[in-house]
Every structure is written in C-alpha cells, then in structure tokens.
Amino acid sequence: MKNTPKAEIEKILTNRQPSRFVYAPNYWQWFKHHRDHSLLPDEIKHCSTLLDLYDFLGLDVFSRNIYSDPEKYWFGGICDEIIDDFEVVENKTFSGEDKIITKEYHSSTGSLKEKLVYIFNESTLVQNQFLVTDYVREFEVFKHLVNNRRWKFNKEKFNNVTQAVGENGVLIAGEFFSPLKMLHLAMGPVNSVYFLMEYPDLSMPLLEMHEKTQLTCIKECVENGVKVIMAMDNLDTMFHPPDYVKEYSSSYYKNASAICHARGASFFIHACGHQKANLELISSFNVDGLEGVAFPPLGDVTINEALQYTQPNFIITGGISAMETKNLKTRKEVFAFVKDLFKKLLPYKNRFIFSSSCNTAIDTNWDTILHFRDAWLRYRNL
C-alpha cells in the first residue's frame, strides 16, 4: 500500500506503526484572519480554502474544521441541528466591523435568547449572552429545548468534503459535546456548577437526554462512513475536574467510544489547557485520544508524559502552541525543537500526531509556519 497521508493516519488510528511522523497542524483561524485582512503572503494568495493551504504546504490533514464556518460557531457543520416545536429566529447586525448574531428560540413553553459576536480584528467568535441566564425562571423552556433537540448527519456534505480531502488525510466529525459541556455552552461554567449542585433532580434528566440524543447522531455518523468522531469539550481540568468528569461525562464518553469501536471508528476529545489530572481517567473510558495537548505553561504536562500516563494505544495530538510559535524565533530554534521532540517521541510514533495545541495564533509569522513544515520534512523519518 502506498504511504499516503491518509494511510499513515489510518495506521495510527488502528494501532499500527506509521512509516514517519504525521504532521497535521490547525491553521483554521490563522488562515481566515490573514485572508480576510488581506495579509496572505504572495506565495499563498491563490489559496481560497484551508485545504488549498494544506495542499500548498504538503501537510497531512487530520481536521475537524475544514468544513466549519468560523463566523457561525466554534465547531460543527456536518450535522444539522433540529429543534422540534421551536422557531429559531436569527438576526445579524454590525457594530463597526464586528458581526453580532442574535438567536431567539420561540416555543409553546416560552422563549430563550443567546448572542454571539464575531470580532473581526481578532477573527474570533465570543459568546456575549448565554442561552440561559436564569436557570430557575427559564428551566421549563430550556428543558423543552433539550428534549426536542436532535442532530441529523449531512451525508452529502460529509462525502463532498471527504472527496476533497482525498488521500491527503482523514476528516473528523467534530460535532459533538458532552452533557457537562452542554450546560457550559447553554449557561456558562459558573452557573452550570450552581445548577448541578442546587438542582440535581432537575439537571440530571437533562444531561441524560442530551447524551441519548448525541449518541443517536454519533451512531448515524459512523454507520454512514465517518471514521473519527470528536467531542469538542475543551477538557481543561479547570472546567472539567476529575470528579465532574466521573459524575457527568463518563457515561457519555464510554458509550460514544463503544458505538464508534463497533463500527471501526475512533472517538477523540478536544483538550486544550491543563490535562494531567484527567489523563488516566479519560484513558480508562476507552476513548481513543485527545486533541491539542500543550506543553507548560499553557498546559501542565509534556507530550511524552501524557503518553506515559495513558493506555498503550491512546493517541495524543499536539506539540505546537502559541508559546512555541512566539518564542521560537529562528529557523535554527524551530529545527532544534522539532528534532528534540521527535527523538523523545520515537517510542510513541504510533500514538502521536504532531499538531497545533488547539489552534495557531493569528499573529504567527508565516516564516515560522514554513520553518515548522521544513523541520518536519527534515526529521519525520527519524
């Protein structure tokens, strides 16, 4: 079999030894920012899509956002959200160059509203108003929304994007989020804690319903050819401490992993920030891997430590954070960093994908991107 990028990634996903180190960085935000602000270097001004950039650089593709709209949400786009008995009214206005997206959810039980702002100068989306601001007063409407919400896999879009990727890599369905993350997205991490502690009898049925609905869509995805599912939980222990993971997310992770494995697919979790306290626990749920493990100070564990703390087949992606792209200023420094990292990870080549830890900062220098690409080409066959 030819050692295409897709074949090399599939070896890692199936616990086989790749012939080289896989390199699949995330340039989603960086590319959009430079394109929208007319900052693309001359040599890549022809690139109209993220896939064009990856093709120009000759990189491996292991991505869950090449199909996502950064101005719409932080993730998603392959599965369509459907909320029965709700009319969703979306309104877009502008404050200068910033786009304000207001969504109103009207139903027979009442209404909810959330507000997102796309900050043009930072090319980032922020949550300006949570869907639930008063979980006592708005509980019945929120419950009605959770009970009537579902997701439908868009097979045509998935097939089109997969065809566009071709042998250059593997497409991830990064559509999903745990019951705990569901509360974080709806009412914020702080109010989620208060809600869970004050009203366990009300909160738990909502978590169970969300899990059931998500698992139904995960099953639909893998039955239609998706090979990698990712929960976009941002599994930082600040927001997902081990006790909370055990109580509110473990069932979801275990069941999602089982559904994926039954169809020959893999289940990952997006994991920015501090991970050390959760590594062994997450690994015990038969999850296949974590996306975006960062070195200190943005993280609290090195890549090789993370691989040592987890099960023998557990996969870690990451290695490059905003700290590395900022602090490693010369080609020589980047080459030394990559060489040293790859030497340390030689015993784990079949469990590691060299990538961005969450994302690539918009102020990353183009030369730095080229240096990392070239260093990978130099040392990928160690």
N, C-alpha and C positions, 0 to 999 in steps of 0.2 A: 504494500500500500504506500502511495506517495505521502511524504510527510508534510501535508498541507497544514496551515494554521488550524483548520477545523479538526483534522486528525490528531494533531498534538494536544489540543484542548480536550478532545474526547478521551485520549489516553489518561489524562489526569482525572477526568470525571469518572472513569471506570477503573481507577486504582492501578493503572499501568505506568510504566516508566516512559516519559517523553524522550525524544532524541535531543532536546535542547530545552533551555528555559523559555517559558511562554511570557510574552510581554503584551499586556492589554490595558494601557492607561485610559483614563476617563478625561476627555477634553471637551465634554458637553458644554459647560458654562464658558470655558475659555474661548472656544470656537465661536459660540454665539455672540459673546461680547465683542470680540475682535471683528467679526463680520458686520454686526450692527453699527459699530462705531467707526467703520472704515479703517481698521487698524491691521488688517491682514497683511503680512509681508508679501512682496510682489510674487514670490515663487508659489504661493498658495492662494492667490486671489481668484484663481479659477475654481476653487473648491466651493461648491454651493451647499453641500451637505457634510455632516460629520463623517459619513462613510468615505466621501471624497478625500477628506484629510487623512483618514487612516490608510486609505489606499496609497496616497502620495508618500506617506512616511513608511509604508511597508510593514505596518503593525498587525498583530493578532487582534481579532475582535472577540471580546467576551463582554457583551454590553447589554444593559437593561434600559438604556435611554436613547439609543439611536432613533427610536420611533416616537419619543416623547416631545411634547411641546413645553419648553421651559417657562413660557408665559402663562400656561394654564394650570400646571401643578408640578410638584417636585418629582413625580414619578407617574407611571401609568400610560395608557394609550392603546393597549392591546385588548383590554376588556372594557366593555361599555357598562357604566353604572345605570341601573334601572331602579326607580323608587315608585312602586305602585301606590296609588291614592295620594300622590303628591304632584303638584305643579311646580316645576323649578323655573324660576324667572331669573335670568342672568342679565345684569346691566353693566356696561363698561363705560367708564368716564376717564378723563385725564386730568392730572394735576401737573402742569408742565409736561415733561416727557414721561412721567410715571403713569402707569395704567392701573386704575382701580377697578377691581372686579367684585361686584356685589351679587351674591346669590341669595335669593329668597325661596324658601321651601314652604309652600302653602298646602294644607291638607284639611280634611274634615275635622281634625282634632286641634288645629291651630297652626301657627307659623313659626319658623325659625329663620335666622339670617346670619350669614357669615360674610366676611370681607377679606379679600386678598389684594396685595399691592405688588405690582411688578416694578421694581426700582431700576430705571433704565441705566443710570450711571454705574450701577453695581451688577447689572444683569442677573438679578436675583429676585425671587418671589418670597414675600413675607406674609404671615397671617396677621392681619390688622385687627380682626374681630373673630372670636371663636363662634362656632355654630351654637353652642350652649353657653350662656353667660350666667344663668341661674338654674342649677340642676334640680332644685325643688319646684320652682314655678313652671319650668319648661319640661319636666320629666315626662309627662304623658305624651307630648308631641315627639320628643326625642325617642321614646320607646316605640312609638308608632313608626317613626322613620327607620329605626334599626330593624324592626320586624318586617318592614315592607321593602327593604333594600336588598338588591341582588346584583350580581355582575354576570355579563354574558360575554364569552370569549368571541373575539372577532377573528375568525379563522382566515378570512380573505386577507386582512391586513397583515396578520402574522405570516402567512405564506408569502406575501409580496416582499416583506422586509427580509425574511429568511432567504428568499431567492436573490435579493440584492446583496446580502452578505456572502452568499455562496460558500466557497471553500476557504474564505478568509477568516472564518470563525464560527462562533455559536451565539445565537440570540437568546437572551434571558427574558423571561416574562416577569419583570419587576413590578407587579401589580398589587401585591398583597401586603397585609399588615395584621399584626396580632390583635387580640382583644384589648390588651393594655394600650397598644398604640392607637387603637380606635378611639379610646377615651382621650388620649393625649391630643389627637387631631381634632376632636369634637369640642373639648372644653379646656384643654391645656393641662400640662403635667400637674400643676399645683391643685387645681380643682378636682382632677382625677383622683388624687390621693384622698382628699376630703370626702369625695363621693363614695369611694370604696370603703373608707373607714366608717363613715356615718350611716350609710345605707347599703350594707352588704346584701340584704334581701332584695333590694331593687336593682343593684348593679350586676349581680351575678347572672341573672337571666339574660341581661343584655349582652354580656360577654359570651355566654353560651350560644345565643342566637347569631351573633356576629361570626363566631367560629364555624358554626354549621353552614352559614351562607358562603363563607370564604372557602371552606373545604369543598363545597359543591362546585365552585368555579375552578378550583385547583384540579379537581378530578376531570372536569370538562377540558381543561387545557392539556393535561398530559395524555388524555385519550385522543386528542387531536394533533399530537406530534410535538408538543413542547417538551424540550429535554432538560431545561433548567428553570426552576421556579425560585423567586427571591421575595422574602418578606422585607419590606422597606422600613424596618423598625428603628434604625439608628440605635443599636443595642448598647448605648453608653450606660455604664452602671450607675451614673448619676440619676438617670430616669428609669432604668430597668435594674434595680438592685436584685441580687440573687433570690431573696425571699419573695419578691413580687413576681419574678420570672417563674418560680416554682408554683406560686398560687394562681397566677392569672394567665400565663402564657405556655406553660409546659405541655398541657393537653393539645393545644394548637400546634406547637412545634412537632410533637411526637406524631400526631395524626397526619399532618401535612407531609412529613417525611415518609411515613408509611404509604400514603397514596402515591407519592412520586416514585418510590422504590418499586412499587408493584407494577409500574409501567416503564421501568428502566430510566426514570428521570432523577434529577438531583434537586435537593432543597437547600438553599442558602439563606442567610440573613445578612442584611446590610448592617454594618457595625462600626460606625465612627466612634472616636473618643476612647474612653477607658474601658478595657475589656477583661483585664486579668482576673477579677473576681468571678466572672461568669464563664470563663473558657471551659473548664472541666465540666460544669453543669450543662452548658449548651451541647457540648460534645456527647454527653451521656444520653441526649434525646434522639440520637441517630440523625441529627442534622449533618449535612454533608460539608458545610463550610461557612466561613464568614467573609464578607466583602469589606475591604477597606481598613485593615488593621494598621495603625500608625505607630511609629516609634515615639518615645517620650520626646518633648513634653506634651504633644497633642494626644498621645496615647500613654499607656502605663506599662507596656510590655514590648519586647522586641519580637520580630517575626520568628526567629528560631526558638525563643522561649514559648511563644504561643503554640508552635508546632509540638513542642515537648509536653505541654500541659494537656493536649487533646488526644483523642483516639487515633490509632495508627493510620487510618485512612482520611482523617479530617483535613480539609483543604483551607488554606489561608490565602487571600489575595491582599495586596498592598505593598508597602515598602517606600512609596514616594508621597510625602505630604507637602503642605505649603512650606514647612520648615526646610525641607531638603531643596525645593526649587528656589527658595530665598537665600539660604546660607551657602549652598554650593555654587560659587560664582564663576568658576573657570572650568574649562573642558577637562583639565587635569584632575580637578577635585571631583567632578562627576564620575570620571572613569575610575578613580581610586575607590569611590563609594560603591559603585556597581560591582567592581571586581571583588572587593571585600565581602559584600553581601552575598554574592553568588557562591563564593568559596565556602562561606558559613552554611549555606543552604544546599550544598551539593547532596547531602544525605536525604534531603526533603524535596528534591526536584519534582517528584511525582505528586507533591502535595502543596505546591506553591505556584501562584500566578503573580508575576511582577506587575504591579498596577499602581494606580493612584489611591491614596487613602482618602476615600470619599470623592474628592474632585480635584481639579487643577485650578489654582488661584488665577483670577483674571489678570493679575499683574506679572504672571510668569513670563519671563523673556523667551522669545522664540528660539534664540540660540541655546537656551537651557533645554528646551524640548528636543532640539536636534542633538545636543550632547548626550542626553539620556538614551535616545534612539541609537546613536552611534556606539555608545558604551555597551548597550545590549547586543548589538550586532557583533562587537568585538569579543564579548565574553559569554555569549549564550550557549556555546558548546563546551564550556568547562567540564 
